[in-house]
Amino acid sequence: MTQPEFRSGFACFVGRPNVGKSTLTNALVGSKVAITSSRPQTTRHAIRGIVHREDGQLILVDTPGLHRPRTLLGERLNDVVRTTWAEVDAIGFCVPADQTIGPGDKFIAGELREIAGRTPVLGVLTKTDLVKPEVIAERLLALQELAEFAEIVPVSAAGNVRIDLLTDLLLAQMPPGPPLYPDGDLSDEPETTMIAEFVREAALEGVRDELPHSLAVVVEEMTPGKVLTVRAEIFVERDSQKSIVIGKGGSRLKHVGTEARRQIEALLGEKVHLDLFVKVAKDWQRDPRQLRRLGF
Ligand SMILES: Nc1nc2c(ncn2[C@@H]2O[C@H](COP(=O)(O)OP(=O)(O)OP(=O)(O)O)[C@@H](O)[C@H]2O)c(=O)[nH]1
């Protein structure tokens, strides 16, 4: 028997905010690399998760949600999405099983149609654990109507249902070739970017009345010592947002620090002292200089 040819390449998941793209990436990779949150549009960096298998390597690029741009940051995010689409070998278009297909899905499907000739698109029905089998069947039919998909697959990241099948189907679309990354790499994001994302995720948790886009985090310094000291700055746009992040008597910021530190320690495998500072950078989303400084 001949060995199946080794395949390697890039794939990304696209879909409306909150449809479960980050969770799916984590499920495929089997480790927490992308940032999940119950709030929409929290994934800003193209964080890659890498699936290593005997028969191939799949590099997952996690894109931010495509949306109608209202600010300069919004436009840049959409550019990032389109650039990513042009660079991958396959795209997983995600729609959630617990919702009917809506205008948002149709908008993205329309955008995808333009590249569908060159890049295969898989239809992925997510969160199937939330609905009955007959609803899954109904949604699959509706999804089929939406575009020309190379494959359609219903999955549940939460229930680990058909995650392996999805990996198989994505791998099948990859070109034959050797591994692109050394074995064991989960993400090629620099550690500081992941640390900044952990802080950002913790700082966003439970903040109801503010947009996630108003918050950015920069890791200023990492000083080795008896324990590693990490100094990070949380940027907000207005004084009112600063008080929200800090909380009464600093209580909220303290909680944010504890949460983020736990994740950073898990990532680095060592004890960490985390110093957080909250700063106001007025209207940073609209200012190209500030955007560059904050890593956009
Ligand atoms: N029940 C269930 N919930 C899920 C599943 N996958 C994701 N979720 C939940 O759906 C919400 C959104 O998931 P994310 O993975 O952050 O969604 P996303 O599409 O990456 O969102 P953005 O980064 O905002 O574009 C989170 O609260 C997840 O816990 C699933 O398979 N089953």
The ligand as an SDF file (V2000), in Angstrom:
LIG
                    3D

 32 34  0  0  0  0  0  0  0  0999 V2000
  -22.9990   25.5070   22.3060 N   0  0  0  0  0  0  0  0  0  0  0  0
  -21.9520   25.8400   21.5790 C   0  0  0  0  0  0  0  0  0  0  0  0
  -21.4340   27.0780   21.6940 N   0  0  0  0  0  0  0  0  0  0  0  0
  -20.3770   27.4070   20.9370 C   0  0  0  0  0  0  0  0  0  0  0  0
  -19.7970   26.4790   20.0190 C   0  0  0  0  0  0  0  0  0  0  0  0
  -18.7720   27.1100   19.3970 N   0  0  0  0  0  0  0  0  0  0  0  0
  -18.7170   28.3580   19.9150 C   0  0  0  0  0  0  0  0  0  0  0  0
  -19.6840   28.5470   20.8400 N   0  0  0  0  0  0  0  0  0  0  0  0
  -19.9260   29.7770   21.6280 C   0  0  0  0  0  0  0  0  0  0  0  0
  -20.2600   30.8420   20.7630 O   0  0  0  0  0  0  0  0  0  0  0  0
  -19.6910   32.0790   21.1970 C   0  0  0  0  0  0  0  0  0  0  0  0
  -18.8380   32.7030   20.1020 C   0  0  0  0  0  0  0  0  0  0  0  0
  -17.7480   31.8540   19.8020 O   0  0  0  0  0  0  0  0  0  0  0  0
  -16.4050   32.4200   19.1620 P   0  0  0  0  0  0  0  0  0  0  0  0
  -15.5720   31.2320   18.8320 O   0  0  0  0  0  0  0  0  0  0  0  0
  -15.8130   33.5050   19.9770 O   0  0  0  0  0  0  0  0  0  0  0  0
  -16.9970   33.0570   17.8180 O   0  0  0  0  0  0  0  0  0  0  0  0
  -16.2320   33.8110   16.6450 P   0  0  0  0  0  0  0  0  0  0  0  0
  -16.9850   33.5100   15.4080 O   0  0  0  0  0  0  0  0  0  0  0  0
  -14.7870   33.4880   16.6610 O   0  0  0  0  0  0  0  0  0  0  0  0
  -16.4620   35.3090   17.0290 O   0  0  0  0  0  0  0  0  0  0  0  0
  -15.6390   36.6120   16.5600 P   0  0  0  0  0  0  0  0  0  0  0  0
  -14.2270   36.4440   17.0300 O   0  0  0  0  0  0  0  0  0  0  0  0
  -16.3620   37.6800   17.2740 O   0  0  0  0  0  0  0  0  0  0  0  0
  -15.7700   36.7010   15.0810 O   0  0  0  0  0  0  0  0  0  0  0  0
  -18.8870   31.7360   22.4550 C   0  0  0  0  0  0  0  0  0  0  0  0
  -19.6750   32.0660   23.5860 O   0  0  0  0  0  0  0  0  0  0  0  0
  -18.6770   30.2270   22.3480 C   0  0  0  0  0  0  0  0  0  0  0  0
  -18.5560   29.6270   23.5990 O   0  0  0  0  0  0  0  0  0  0  0  0
  -20.3630   25.1600   19.9320 C   0  0  0  0  0  0  0  0  0  0  0  0
  -19.9450   24.2650   19.1760 O   0  0  0  0  0  0  0  0  0  0  0  0
  -21.4470   24.9090   20.7270 N   0  0  0  0  0  0  0  0  0  0  0  0
  1  2  1  0
  2  3  2  0
  2 32  1  0
  3  4  1  0
  4  5  2  0
  4  8  1  0
  5  6  1  0
  5 30  1  0
  6  7  2  0
  7  8  1  0
  8  9  1  0
  9 10  1  0
  9 28  1  0
 10 11  1  0
 11 12  1  0
 11 26  1  0
 12 13  1  0
 13 14  1  0
 14 15  2  0
 14 16  1  0
 14 17  1  0
 17 18  1  0
 18 19  2  0
 18 20  1  0
 18 21  1  0
 21 22  1  0
 22 23  2  0
 22 24  1  0
 22 25  1  0
 26 27  1  0
 26 28  1  0
 28 29  1  0
 30 31  2  0
 30 32  1  0
M  END
$$$$
